[in-house]
């Protein structure tokens, strides 16, 4: 019979690659011996003394309260189904069926699941697009201002802080605009759980007045995969639209019980407790060390002719998260896909690549030796540069909002069939279809598929990207 997954994991471990990808604990380096040495024994259930995540009253509640204090929220909920479940919970808690929600087009695909579950109706906003670098950035405050004037009854907005590349939006300005129209601000802070712990980093959702925000502890903190936090702010709710102060926590608790496992992993919850304690006590000093190592690394890479993007600026971006290492290989004449492969062969595994860049997730668990190995590996990228210049700047995210025929929830309940992508022009999309990276939908449920989008997806796939949302190799869900 065999154990193919176990065998594959053993093979990966035997390669001893440097990990510049999630999870942020980087092989459990920072876990204390009582935790890392007893994981199997700590994989237990709701026996006396260990509380119950579905109705916490004891140690889980105490751990959540400590996390709320550390992350500057009024209430924190432990999540064992990742930030995806947190996004679904906060959307179902904040919105009612038929509520309009302002939604940048480059939100994570889990947000569309939240639209189906909550019944909210999206008002799509186009983020700015950088033609030179070939990527979407963020929506501007001006775009948000126009949207709230056009949709004054919208109940809120969802923002991402930061995005996969480390770009942070101008959340404080957007918060002020939303306040003027009594709208809630929900933040997908999956990649930003570390921001609150260092004054030299961009501001967190907490510091920008978010009503709800979700953080993937396993991405940038020393926590196990699937562990995340949902944070809630209660202050000011009784003077704004959306659930009142007295109603919001019971609503979140109810939805959390619906969407999370009734057999939650104590290992995941323990890692959430540990990660919070480590960052609260040592996070500032650990981030100081990380930022120092990154400063050295970027200087070394610049000498190799590799653009590290730390000085990237756009009006719609507040700043770049300096802990996210983005290497643009265009000046070397290489694609990001090629760079990822070459680095892997040199013993360095990155988080992702796109047509121009490789993206590395760095955390407080990374050591100076890891960065030294990265620099050595990057010498192979710069040793034989090709003809410079970008090979086109296409991106599989629409520059114009596709025609929306039905809401995501309406589309979810319709009968579907699967047709070849090349023959789907004019049909109504039945699911989320896009390219990874960056994992942003090109077509959303209920939108009319167009020829330009089909061409962009196929081009991205041809250049090394991977399409998601298809059945088999090339069949797209469409309404019958």
N, C-alpha and C positions, 0 to 999 in steps of 0.2 A: 504493500500500500504506500508507505512512505509519508514524509512530512515536508512537502515542498516549501511551504512558507517558513517553517522553522529552519530548514536548510538554507533558504535564501538569506534569512537574517544572520545566520552563522557565517555565511560567506561574506556578507557586508562587514560584519564585525572583524573578520580576519584580515580584511583589506587595510584596516587602521587608517582610513581616510580622515583628513581634517574636516570637521563639520562646520560649514558656514550656512547652515539651514536650520529650520526648526526641527525639533523642540529646543527651546532656549536653555535647557539644563545641560546640553552638550555631553550626553553620556552620563549624566548624574554627577558631574564633578563637584558640585557644591552641596550635594545632599549630605547631611550628617550621617555618621555610621548607624545611629539607632533607626534611621529611616531607610537608607539605601541597603543596609545589611539585613533587613527583616521584611522586605517587601511582600514575600509570599505569606508570611505569618500575619501581616497587617491587612491582607486582602480578606476582609471579614464582612459582617453584616450588622444589622441593627440589634445587637445584643445589649442588655442593660449596661448603661454607662457610656454608650457611644452615640446616643441621640438618634434622630431620624430626619433626613433631609426634607421629607415631605411635610413635616410639621416640627421644625427644630425648636427645642426648648432648653437644651443643655449645652454640650461642648460645641456642637455645630453652630448654634446660635451665637455663642461667645466668639467663635472664630470669625463668623460673618460680621459681627459688630467691630471686631478689631480691624477687619479689612475695610469696613466703611470708614473708620477713623483714618486709616493710612491713605486711602484713595480720596478722602475728602468728600464723601457722599453722605446722605442721610440714612441709607439702607443699602446693604450689599447682599446679593443672593449668589451662592455657589452654584456653578453650572458644571455638569459632568457630560453634557452633550455638545460641548464646544460653544464658540461664539455664535454659530448658526442658530442654536436653540435660543440663545440670549436675544438675538435680533428678532426672532419670531415672538418671543415672550414680550419684549418691550413694544413691538408693533401691535400685538393683540391687546396689550394693556393700555396703550395710548389712543388707539383708533377704534371707531365703530364702523360697521358696514356702510359703505357709501361716502365716508369721509375722504376728502381730497388730501393728498400728501405730496409735498414738493420733493422731487426725487432726481438728483443728478444722474445722468445717464450712465456714469461709470461707477455706480454703486456695486458692491459685491453681489453675486447672483443669489445669495441667501435672502436678500431683501425681497426678491420676487416671490419667494415662498411665503414671506410675511404678508405680502399683499393678498395672496390666495387665502391664507388663514384668517386674516383680519377683515377681509372684504373691503379694504381701503382702495381708493381709486388713484392711480399715479398721475401726477402732473410732471412730465419729464422736463428736465432742464439740461441743456447741452453744456458740458464743461468746455473750457477753452482748450484749443488744440494747438500745439507747437509744431508748425510745419517743418522747421529745421531739424528738430530731434525726433519727430514722428511719434509723439505720445500725447495723450490727453492729460490735462493737469487738474484744475478744479473749477467750479463755478465762481464767478465774481460776486461781490456784494451787489453790484448793479443788476446782474441777472436775477438775483434773489428779489431785489426791490421791485423789478418789473413783474415778476411772477406773483408776488403777494398783492400787487395792485390789480392784476388781472384775475386773481383767484382769492379774493378777500375772505372767503369762508373756509379756506384750507385750514386743517387742524394742526399741521406741523410740517417739519422738514427733517430729512435724514441726511447727515453728512458723514464723510469718512475722514478720520484723523489719526495718523497720516495714511496715505495710500501705500501701495506695495513698494513704491519707489522712494518713500520717505517724504513726499510733499505734503505740507500741512496747509489747510485752507485758512482763510481769514475768519475764524469762528467768532471772535468777539464782535466784529462788525456785523456779521450775519445774525448773531444773537440779538443785537440791538434792533435790527430790522424786524425780526420775528416778534420781539417784545412789543413793538409798536402796533402789531396786529394780533396780539394775544395768541400767538402760535407756539407750539412746543418745538424744542430742538432735541432730536434723537441722534446719537453719535455712534457710529461703528468705529470703535477705537481698538479693534482687534490687534493692530500692529503698534499700539501706543501705550501699553500697560506700564511701561517704564518711565514715561514722560514726567509724571508727578514727582519723581524722586531726585530730580536734579535741576537746579535753577538755570543751567546753561542750555537746557533742551527746550524745544517749542512748548507752549502751554498745553496742558491736558484739557480734556472735555470738562473736567471738574472746575478748572480755573476759568473756563469760558462760559460757565452758567448753563450747561446742558441739563435737561430734565431727566433723560435716561442715557446711559452709555454702557457699552459692552466691551470687555477687554479679554483678549486671548492670553491668559497667563503663560500658556505653553509656547507662545511665539517669541516673546522677548524677556520673559522671566524664567527663573529656574523652577519650572513646573512641568508635570507630565502632560503628554498629548491628550487633548480633549478637555483639559481643565480651563475654566474661564470664570469671569466675574460679570454679573449684571449689577450696575450701580443705579440708584434712584435718588433724585433730589426732591424734597418735599417743600422747601421754602418757596413761598410765592404762588403756590398752586391755586389757592382759593381765589386769586385775583386774575387768573388766566383761564383760557379755554382748556378743554381736556379734563381728565379725571381730577377730582378734588383731593386735597391732602388726606382727608379721612377715607377716601375710597380707593386711592391708588395702591396702597400696600396690600389690602385684601385681594384686589384684582390681580396684581403681580403674583401673589402666592397661589391663587386659583389656577392661573394659566401655567405657572411653573410646574404645578403638580400634574397638569394635563400633558405637558410636553416633555417632561424629564422621566427617566427610568424610575420605577419604584424599587429598584435594586441598585442604587448608586454605588459607584466604586469608592471605597474608603481610601484607596491609594490616591485617587485623583483629588479628593477633598483634602487629604493630608498634605498633598503637594501644594495646594492652594494656600493652606495655612502656613506651610513652611516658606513658600515664596514671599508671601506678605511679610512674615517676620524678618526674613533675610534682607529684603529691600528696605524695610522700615529702619532696621538697625545698621545695616552696612551698605545700603544702596548708593548713597552719595559717594562714598569712598570708592566703591567698586566701579561706579560709572566714571569717576575721575580717572581710574586706571584704564578703563576701556577707551575713553576719549583720547588719552595720551597715546595708547597703542595705535589708535586709528590715525592720529595726526602723523605719527612716524610712518605708518603704512602708506598713507596717501602721498606723502613726500617721496617715498621710494618709488611708488607707481608712476607718479608724474615724471620722474627721471627716466622711466622706461617708455614714456610717450603715451601713457594710458590716462584718459580723462576720467577723473573720479567724481565729478558732478557736485562737489560740496559747495561750490560757488554759484550753482544754478539759481537764477532769479527770474521771476515773472511777477507782474503786478497782482495776479490772483493768488499767489502763493505767499503765505506769511514767512515760510522758511523751509529748509530741508532738515529732517531728523539726521543729525550727524552720526548716529549709530548705525544707520542703514548705508551699507557700502555698495554703491552703484558704479560699475566700470563700463564706460562707453568705449567700444573697440573700433569705432568707425575710422579713426585716424590711422589704425593699423590695417585697414582694409579687410577686417574680419567681422563676421556676424557674431551675435551673442551666442547663437547655437553652437557655432564652431568653438568659441571660447569656452563654453561649458564643457564640451567634450575634451578639449585639450587640458583643461584644469583637472578634470576627473582622472585622466590618464596620468597626471602628475601627482595624484593623491589628495586633491582638494575637491570636495563636493559643494557646489553652490546651491542656493535656493531655487533660482529659476534663470531663464535667459529669454531674450526676445531678439528681434532682428538686428539690434544694434548693441545690446548691453547684456551683462550678467549682473545679477542681484544677489548680494550676500547678506544674510542676517547675522549680525554680531550682537552678543549679549555679554553680561557681566561674567559669564562662565568661560569666555574665551581667554586664552593665555597668549603672552608675547610670542611663544614658540609657534603658535598657530599662524600668526601674522607673518612671521619670518618664513614659514613654509609657503604661505600664499605668495609672498614676493618672489621667492625662488621659482615657484611654478609659473608666475606671470612673465618671467624672463623668456620663456618659450613662446609666449604670445607676441612679444616685441622683437624676437630675434630675426624673424624673416617677414617684415611687413610687406603687404601687398600694395597695390595702387590705392591711394587714399580716396575717400569720398563715400557718401552714403548711397547704398543701393536701393534707392526709392524710400519713400516715407509712408507707405500705406499702413493703416491700422484698422483692425477689425472692430471698430466701434463707429456707429453712424455719425457722420458730420451733420446730418439732418435727422430729425425724429421721424421714424417710419410711420406710415399712416396707421393709427390705432383704431381698430374696428370693434373690439370688445375689451372689457377689463380682464385682468389676469384671472380673477375668480370666475367670471362668466366663461372664459375659455377653458378653465380647468374642468368644468362639468360637461363640456361638449365631446361628442364622439370624434375620434381622430383616425387618420391613416398615415402611412409612412411612404414617402415618395423620394426618389433620388434628388439630392440637393440641386443639381443642375436643372431639374425640371420643376422646381417649386416656385418659379417667378409668378407673382400675382396671387398665390395662395395665402391663407391666413395661418400664421405660425401657431402651433399648438403647444410649444414649450419654450425653454430657454436654449438658444443656440448661439454659440460664440467660439472664440479661440482662446486657448491658454498657451502661453501667457497673453494677456494679463488676467484672463478669467472674467472678462466683462462681456455680457451678452451683446451680440450684434442684433439679434431679433428677440423680442420678448413675446410672451403669450398674448395673442389677440392682435398682433401687428401684421400688416401685409408684407410678405416677402418681396423684395425687389432685386432686380438684376445686379445693381451696383453692390449690394450687400453680399450676394452670392459670389461675385467675382472677388471681393475682398477676402472672404473666408477661404476660398480655394487658393488664393495667392499666399495667404498666411500659412496654410497647410503645406504648400509647395516649398516654402522657404524654411520649414522646420518646425512650425508651430503645430499644436494639436487642437482639433475641434472637439467641443463638448456639446452634448444635447442630441447627438445623432444616434440612430439605432444601426448597429452594424458599422460599416465603413462610411456610408454616404447617405443614409436615409433620414430625412428630416420629418418631424411630426407636423402635420397640418390638419386643419379641420375638414371633415368630410363635406 
